[in-house]
Amino acid sequence: MPELPEVETIRRDLDKEVVGKRIKGVDVNGLRSIRRYKTKKPFITALDGRKITAVQRKGKYLLVRLDKVQGATDGNGHGDVLVVHLGMSGQLLRAKGPKEPMLKHTHVVLTFTQGGQLRYVDPRTFGELFVTTMDELEHQVPELAHLGFDPLEDVMSWTDFGEMLQTKQTKLKALLMDQKFVAGIGNIYSDEILFNAGLRYDRSSDSLTSQEVRRLYRAMIETLQEAVKHRGSSLADEQYKDLFGEVGDFQSQHKVYDREGEACRRCRSPIVRVKLGGRSTFLCEQCQV
């Protein structure tokens, strides 16, 4: 599943490529990706003729802001934001026009008056798109009402971060992946952050020294920023691609994730894998304490 760096990479691309463009056509293949609607028509009507004014991110959700429709009410199917959740395998891809070959599993296509298209591709169809108002957003997606701080956008002192850790008394990896504590971090980046901080996945959050709190906070911010710089991580299945259909590069920078048996890049000990909550966790048992 795309995590915060991948979604942020796509958001920045969309901000450059689609903001200011007006939608002149909407094509939908099936209802799975727009499953909040009983038919295609309300979704198409809500987008047809609208201009994209901004692209924001809230956790792992993309919020494509739309211009206002004069005299329209939400009851008419109009809202001011297209919500996109990529799920496990969703991709937003730019196309130059309708003549460009359509990939299999393309479920939604937005065609712009200025030319070009935005296509939503999702082989596993766990992602979704829908249009709502900003006022209704948290009602439509309740988890957004309870998101923790955003490590790329919210400024926080390491001392405040330490106080948050002290109150939780939870194992570090589970806490980093708790969207109510910090938004957007999943299995890949929790492992990378903890390696860079020199901390084990099963350390209790209330056991850290001041120095370890500082290391963890710095590792979290720097790891995520570096991942965005490298345009995210694409694993062997290449299900994550950016807006231009290119894979990310940060997987080449991974220190522990998916490197079982390989030498630690810091101490040369073998990277090990353990199972935690049904998921694989990768670490160096020498460097992480």
C-alpha positions as CSV (number, residue, x, y, z in Angstrom):
1,M,0.0,0.0,0.0
2,P,1.3,3.5,-0.8
3,E,2.5,5.2,2.3
4,L,2.9,8.9,3.0
5,P,6.0,9.5,0.8
6,E,4.3,7.9,-2.2
7,V,1.0,9.8,-1.8
8,E,2.9,13.1,-1.2
9,T,4.9,12.5,-4.4
10,I,1.7,12.1,-6.4
11,R,0.2,15.1,-4.7
12,R,3.1,17.3,-5.7
13,D,3.0,16.0,-9.3
14,L,-0.8,16.6,-9.5
15,D,-0.3,20.1,-8.1
16,K,2.0,20.9,-11.1
17,E,0.1,19.0,-13.7
18,V,-3.7,19.3,-13.2
19,V,-4.4,22.4,-11.0
20,G,-6.1,25.0,-13.2
21,K,-7.5,22.4,-15.6
22,R,-11.2,22.0,-16.3
23,I,-12.8,18.5,-16.7
24,K,-14.8,18.1,-19.9
25,G,-15.4,14.4,-19.7
26,V,-15.6,11.6,-17.2
27,D,-15.6,7.9,-18.1
28,V,-16.2,5.2,-15.5
29,N,-15.7,1.5,-16.0
30,G,-17.8,-0.4,-13.4
31,L,-18.8,0.8,-10.0
32,R,-16.2,-0.9,-7.8
33,S,-13.9,2.2,-7.7
34,I,-16.9,4.5,-7.1
35,R,-18.8,2.1,-4.8
36,R,-20.4,4.9,-2.8
37,Y,-22.7,5.5,-5.8
38,K,-25.4,3.2,-7.0
39,T,-25.0,4.4,-10.6
40,K,-22.2,6.2,-12.5
41,K,-24.3,9.3,-13.2
42,P,-24.0,11.2,-9.9
43,F,-20.3,10.8,-9.9
44,I,-19.9,11.9,-13.5
45,T,-22.3,14.9,-12.9
46,A,-20.4,16.0,-9.8
47,L,-17.1,16.3,-11.9
48,D,-18.2,17.3,-15.4
49,G,-17.3,20.9,-16.1
50,R,-15.4,21.5,-12.9
51,K,-12.0,23.1,-12.6
52,I,-9.4,21.7,-10.3
53,T,-8.2,24.5,-8.0
54,A,-5.8,22.7,-5.6
55,V,-4.5,19.3,-4.5
56,Q,-4.1,18.5,-0.9
57,R,-3.2,15.5,1.2
58,K,-4.7,14.3,4.5
59,G,-2.8,11.2,5.7
60,K,-2.9,8.8,2.8
61,Y,-5.9,10.4,1.1
62,L,-5.6,12.8,-1.8
63,L,-8.1,15.8,-1.8
64,V,-8.5,17.3,-5.3
65,R,-10.3,20.6,-4.7
66,L,-12.9,21.7,-7.2
67,D,-14.3,25.1,-8.1
68,K,-17.7,26.0,-6.7
69,V,-20.9,25.3,-8.7
70,Q,-23.3,28.3,-8.5
71,G,-26.6,27.4,-6.9
72,A,-25.7,23.8,-6.5
73,T,-26.4,21.8,-3.3
74,D,-24.7,18.7,-2.1
75,G,-28.1,17.0,-2.6
76,N,-27.6,17.5,-6.3
77,G,-24.5,15.4,-6.1
78,H,-22.1,18.4,-6.2
79,G,-19.3,18.8,-3.7
80,D,-16.1,20.8,-3.5
81,V,-13.5,18.0,-3.3
82,L,-12.7,14.8,-5.2
83,V,-11.4,12.3,-2.6
84,V,-9.0,9.7,-3.9
85,H,-7.7,6.8,-1.8
86,L,-5.2,4.5,-3.6
87,G,-5.9,1.4,-1.5
88,M,-3.4,-1.4,-2.1
89,S,-2.6,-0.9,-5.8
90,G,-4.2,2.3,-7.1
91,Q,-2.4,4.5,-9.5
92,L,-3.1,8.0,-10.8
93,L,-1.5,8.3,-14.2
94,R,-1.3,11.3,-16.6
95,A,-2.0,10.6,-20.3
96,K,-1.5,12.9,-23.2
97,G,-4.9,12.1,-24.7
98,P,-7.4,9.4,-25.6
99,K,-5.1,7.9,-28.3
100,E,-2.6,6.8,-25.6
101,P,-3.0,3.1,-24.9
102,M,-5.3,2.4,-22.0
103,L,-3.9,0.1,-19.3
104,K,-5.8,-2.9,-18.1
105,H,-7.7,-2.1,-14.9
106,T,-8.3,1.5,-15.8
107,H,-11.5,2.4,-13.9
108,V,-11.9,6.1,-14.1
109,V,-10.7,8.6,-16.8
110,L,-10.9,12.4,-16.5
111,T,-10.4,14.3,-19.8
112,F,-9.5,18.0,-19.6
113,T,-10.6,20.8,-21.9
114,Q,-6.9,21.8,-22.3
115,G,-6.0,18.3,-23.5
116,G,-4.7,15.4,-21.6
117,Q,-6.3,12.9,-19.2
118,L,-6.0,11.7,-15.6
119,R,-6.5,8.0,-15.3
120,Y,-7.2,5.9,-12.2
121,V,-5.8,2.4,-12.5
122,D,-6.4,-0.2,-9.8
123,P,-5.8,-3.9,-10.3
124,R,-7.0,-5.0,-6.8
125,T,-9.8,-2.3,-6.6
126,F,-9.4,-1.6,-2.9
127,G,-9.0,2.1,-3.6
128,E,-11.9,4.5,-4.3
129,L,-13.0,7.9,-5.6
130,F,-15.9,10.0,-4.5
131,V,-17.0,13.6,-4.4
132,T,-18.1,15.3,-1.2
133,T,-17.9,18.7,0.6
134,M,-15.1,19.6,2.9
135,D,-17.7,19.9,5.7
136,E,-18.8,16.3,5.1
137,L,-15.3,14.8,4.6
138,E,-14.8,13.5,8.1
139,H,-18.3,12.1,8.2
140,Q,-17.7,10.3,4.9
141,V,-14.2,9.1,6.1
142,P,-14.4,8.9,9.9
143,E,-10.7,7.9,10.3
144,L,-9.7,11.4,9.0
145,A,-11.3,12.9,12.1
146,H,-8.9,11.1,14.3
147,L,-5.6,11.3,12.3
148,G,-2.5,12.0,14.3
149,F,0.1,14.6,13.4
150,D,1.5,14.8,9.9
151,P,5.3,14.4,10.0
152,L,5.8,16.3,6.8
153,E,3.5,19.2,7.5
154,D,3.1,19.7,11.2
155,V,5.9,21.4,13.1
156,M,6.5,19.8,16.5
157,S,9.4,20.0,19.0
158,W,11.1,16.7,20.0
159,T,10.2,17.4,23.6
160,D,6.5,17.5,22.7
161,F,7.0,14.3,20.7
162,G,8.7,12.7,23.7
163,E,5.7,13.6,25.9
164,M,3.4,11.9,23.4
165,L,5.6,8.8,23.5
166,Q,5.6,8.7,27.3
167,T,1.8,8.6,27.5
168,K,1.3,5.7,25.1
169,Q,3.3,2.8,26.7
170,T,3.2,1.0,23.4
171,K,5.7,-0.9,21.3
172,L,7.4,1.5,18.9
173,K,6.6,-0.1,15.6
174,A,2.9,-0.5,16.4
175,L,2.8,3.1,17.6
176,L,4.5,4.5,14.4
177,M,1.9,2.6,12.3
178,D,-1.0,3.9,14.4
179,Q,-2.7,6.4,12.2
180,K,-4.3,8.1,15.3
181,F,-0.7,8.8,16.6
182,V,1.1,9.8,13.4
183,A,-0.5,9.9,9.9
184,G,0.8,8.1,6.9
185,I,3.5,5.7,8.1
186,G,3.1,2.0,7.3
187,N,5.2,-1.2,7.3
188,I,8.0,0.0,5.1
189,Y,8.8,3.3,6.7
190,S,8.3,2.2,10.3
191,D,11.1,-0.3,9.7
192,E,13.4,2.2,8.0
193,I,12.7,4.9,10.7
194,L,13.5,2.6,13.5
195,F,16.7,1.4,11.9
196,N,17.9,5.0,11.3
197,A,17.0,5.7,15.0
198,G,18.9,2.6,16.2
199,L,15.8,1.3,18.0
200,R,14.1,-2.1,18.1
201,Y,10.5,-2.5,16.9
202,D,9.4,-3.9,20.3
203,R,10.9,-1.2,22.6
204,S,8.2,0.4,24.7
205,S,7.5,4.0,23.8
206,D,7.8,5.1,27.4
207,S,11.3,3.5,27.8
208,L,13.2,5.9,25.6
209,T,15.9,8.3,26.9
210,S,15.9,11.9,25.9
211,Q,18.7,11.1,23.4
212,E,16.6,8.2,21.9
213,V,13.6,10.4,21.6
214,R,15.6,13.0,19.6
215,R,17.0,10.3,17.4
216,L,13.6,8.8,16.7
217,Y,12.0,12.1,15.8
218,R,15.0,13.1,13.6
219,A,14.9,9.7,11.9
220,M,11.2,10.0,11.2
221,I,11.4,13.4,9.6
222,E,14.6,12.7,7.6
223,T,13.6,9.3,6.4
224,L,10.3,10.5,5.1
225,Q,11.8,13.6,3.5
226,E,14.4,11.5,1.8
227,A,11.8,9.1,0.5
228,V,9.9,11.9,-1.1
229,K,13.1,13.2,-2.6
230,H,13.6,9.8,-4.2
231,R,9.9,9.7,-5.3
232,G,8.8,6.9,-3.0
233,S,9.4,3.2,-2.9
234,S,8.4,0.7,-5.6
235,L,8.7,-2.9,-4.5
236,A,9.1,-5.9,-6.8
237,D,5.5,-5.9,-7.9
238,E,5.9,-2.2,-9.0
239,Q,2.3,-1.5,-8.0
240,Y,3.3,2.0,-6.9
241,K,4.1,4.3,-9.8
242,D,4.1,8.1,-9.9
243,L,1.9,10.3,-12.1
244,F,4.2,9.7,-15.1
245,G,4.1,5.9,-14.8
246,E,7.6,5.8,-13.3
247,V,8.7,3.6,-10.4
248,G,10.1,5.2,-7.3
249,D,13.8,5.0,-6.3
250,F,13.8,4.9,-2.5
251,Q,13.8,1.1,-2.4
252,S,17.4,1.3,-3.5
253,Q,18.1,3.2,-0.3
254,H,16.3,0.8,2.1
255,K,18.5,-0.2,5.0
256,V,16.5,-3.1,6.3
257,Y,13.1,-3.5,4.6
258,D,12.9,-6.6,2.5
259,R,16.7,-7.2,3.0
260,E,16.5,-10.4,5.0
261,G,19.9,-12.2,5.1
262,E,21.7,-9.3,3.4
263,A,24.5,-7.5,5.3
264,C,23.6,-4.5,7.4
265,R,25.0,-1.4,5.7
266,R,26.2,-0.1,9.0
267,C,27.7,-3.1,10.8
268,R,27.6,-5.9,8.2
269,S,25.6,-8.2,10.4
270,P,22.7,-10.0,8.6
271,I,19.3,-8.3,8.4
272,V,16.7,-10.5,10.1
273,R,13.0,-10.8,9.6
274,V,10.4,-11.4,12.4
275,K,6.7,-11.7,12.3
276,L,4.7,-9.0,14.1
277,G,0.9,-8.9,13.9
278,G,0.9,-11.1,10.7
279,R,3.4,-8.7,9.0
280,S,7.1,-9.0,8.4
281,T,9.4,-6.7,10.4
282,F,13.0,-6.2,9.3
283,L,15.8,-5.1,11.6
284,C,19.5,-5.4,12.4
285,E,19.8,-7.0,15.8
286,Q,23.2,-5.5,16.4
287,C,22.4,-1.8,15.5
288,Q,19.0,-1.6,17.0
289,V,18.6,-1.8,20.7
